[in-house]
C-alpha cells in the first residue's frame, strides 16, 4: 500500500531546502518519493493520505541510550505511581532499593522506549548489557547504533542542548531511504530546539506508525 504523509512544512534534512506543503510517499518500509503534496498526490491518486499539523522531519537520534534504559527506571503507571511517583528513577542507591531484576529492567525499558517514540526518536546509540533491555529496544522498532559521544547528560529529548534541530536528525528524507520520520506541532524548524521533542504528534519507523498523539 502507498501512503502519503503530508504536513504544513517538510524539512528533508541537512542540505535540502524545506518544502511548504511537502509530503513523503511511503511504499512498504521505504520512501518512494519526496516533494510537494500536490505533485505526489496527482501522480499517485490511489495512495492513502495522512495529514499532520506542523513540521515533518527525519526521525531523531538519542545518544547515551544505555544510561536512559539500563540505569534509569520508569515506574509502571498506574500501578507504581502511588509509591514511586511518575518521574524516572536514577542513582545506584535508589535503583538498589528497588531490587531490580532482569525482567523488571525489561519492562522498564519497554516503557522508556515508548517515551522515546513519543518524542520522534527512531534510533539510539548505546551498548546494552541486559538482554531483556536489548530485546525491548529491538522489539520497539528503534535502530540500535554503537555508542557515540554525548555532550552533557543523556536526555529523552534529542533537541535538549542543541542549537539547531538538524543536529538531532537521523539521516535525511529522500527517495529510497528507510521510511523513518516524525512530525512535530511547531511552526518551523527553528522552533524545535526551543519547544522540544514533546511536541511530537507522530513517529513512523519502517513505514509503520508507531506513535500518534491522541
N, C-alpha and C positions, 0 to 999 in steps of 0.2 A: 504494500500500500504506500502511495505517495502522500506525504503530509507537508503542508506549507505552514511554517511558523512565522508570523509577522508581528512587528512592533512599531511603535512610533518612530524609533530610531534604531538602525542596525549598526553596530560597531564591530567590524570583522576582526579587528586586532591591529597590532603594530604594523605600519607600512601600508595600511589600507584606509581609504577615506570613508568616513561614516556615510550611511545611506538613509536619508529620511524616508520613512515608509518602506524600509527594506524587509527582506524575507529570506529564509533559508528553506530549500526544498529537501526533505528527508526521504531517502529511499532505503529501506532496510535499516542498517546501522551506520549509513554514510550520508554525507551531504552530496546531493546530486548537482545542485545549483545554488548560487547566492546572488542576490541582486534586488532591484525594485520589485515590490509585490505585484504591481500591475503587469510587469513583463512575465514574471513566473506564473501568475495565475492565468494569463492569456494563453501561454504555451502548454499549460497543464490544467485544463479546465475541470478535470475529474479529481484533482487532488483535494484531500480533506484540508480545511483551513482552521488553524488555531490562531486567534488574535489575542495579543497580550498588550497590556499597558506598559509604557516606559521604554527601556533600552534593552535590546538583545545583544549579548556579548559572548565571547568564548567563555567556557566554564573556568572556574578558578582553581588555583593550586594552593594547598596548605603545606607549609614546612613544619617539621617538628611534630608530626602526627603521632609518633610513638609516645611522646610526652603527653599529648592530649588524650590518647586512648589506652595507654598502658600504665600511666602514672596519674590518671585523673579518673575519679569515679562519678558517674552520673546517676543520681538517685532515681529509683523507679517511681514515676508518677502514675497513680496517686498513692501507691502502697507504702512508700517510704518517706513521703514528704513531711508527714507529721513529726516523725522522729529526726529526719536528716535535713529537712528543708529542700529547696529546689535547686540551690546553687551547686555547681560541680565541687567535688571534694578533692583536695590535693594535700601533699605533705606526707612524709613517711609515717609519722606518728598517727595521724588521722586515718590513714589507709590501714595501718596495722590494727587499729582499734576495730575496724570493720571486719577483720578476719576474712580477707579476700581469698576466694578460691578461683580456679581457672574458669569454672562455669560462670561465676559471678562477674569476673572480668569480661567474659564474652558477652554477657547480657548488657553490661555497661557500655561496651564498645558498640554494640548494636544501637543503643540509644544515642551514643556520641556520633555515629555516622549519620543518623537521621538529622542531627543538628547541623552537620556539615552540608548535607544535601539541601537543607532548608536555607543555606547561605550561598548556594550556587556552586559549591565545590564539586569538582569532577575527578580530581587527582590529589594524592597525598604523598609526601616524602617521609620516609621513616623506616626503621628496621624493627619489625615486630617479633618479639621473642616468645610471646604467649600464644600457643597455637589457636586457642579459641578466639583471641582478638584478631589474629590474621584471617581466620575463617570469616568472622563477622565483617571485616573490611572487604574481603573478596566478594562475599555474597551481596554486599551493598551496591556493587557496581563500580565503586571507586577504583581508579587505576593506582597501583602501588608503585612508587618510584624510589630509587635509592635515597638515603639521607642527603640533605643539602643544607648549606649554611643558612642560619636563621638569625636575622637581626632582631635582638630583643627576645622576650619570652614568646613561645608559640601561642597562637590565638586561633579560636574557631573562625574569626573573621579575617580573611586574607587581605582585606583592604587596610586593616589596622596598621598604622605606622607607614603607610605608603603615600608618596607624593603624587603618584599618577596611577590611575586604575589599571593601566596596561601592565604594570609591574606584577599584578596578581593573576593575569590571564594565563591559561594553559593552552598554548597553541593559537591558531588563527582559524577563522571560518572561511573556507574556500572549497570548491568542488573537489570531491574525492577523499576528504579527510573524515575521520570518525565524527559522528553526529553527537558532539559534546558541547552543550552551550547552556546559558542561563539567561533569565530575564529579570530585570530589576525595575521597581516602580520609582524611577527618578526621571528628571527632565533630560539629562545628558550625561555623558561620560564623566565630566568634571565633578558632578555631584556625588559620584560613588565613594571616593575616599572619605568625604565628609559625613555622608549619611550611613555608610557601611553596608555590609552584605545582608543584614537582616531585612533589607528592602526587597530581597529576592521573592519573586512570585512564581517562578517555575525553573526547574532544573531537568535537563534532558541528557541522558547518557546512553550511547549505543542506539539512539533513535527512540528510547523509551522515556516517557515522562515519569521520573522518579520522585519528583516533588512538585506539588502545586498548592499554593496558598489557598486556604479555604476562606 
